Amino acid sequence: MKLEGYTVRNITPWETASGGRAIICPIAKCTAGLRYEGAPGWVTLHVQYFDLSGAVSRFRLWVGTQLVDEWSASDHLPARKLDSSSSTRRVVSGIALRPGDQIRIEGFPEGREPAALDYVEILPMGQIAR
């Protein structure tokens, strides 16, 4: 994943994030992107992110130049740190992808909530995540 502005942070306990790490945004706007190299078709994207109490980060999901989703991390979880209590998922279905498409997530932190991301999972439409 290509990161602009995002920094990698170790998460404790390590098993609450992929590889024991997440990415956080210490500035006004950060971007995490990847190039899709799978088969062409319709997919569902799972964006695993962290939602802390006391502030509301915002996210935008792009495929190429097309904005395909945007949301606020406002689930009002009782979480105060980046761990399993603050980990949540955004599911975006019906996305058409072709090899070479650029997938990009923009994060906009607020207060003590750092627009933190864990991972992006790409599944063919209809497939259930494990």
PyMOL commands that set and color helices and strands:
alter all, ss='L'
color gray80, all
select helices_A, chain A and resi 14-16+18-20
alter helices_A, ss='H'
color red, helices_A
select strands_A, chain A and resi 2-4+7-10+21-24+30-35+41-50+58-63+66-72+87-97+102-108+117-124
alter strands_A, ss='S'
color yellow, strands_A
deselect
rebuild
show_as cartoon
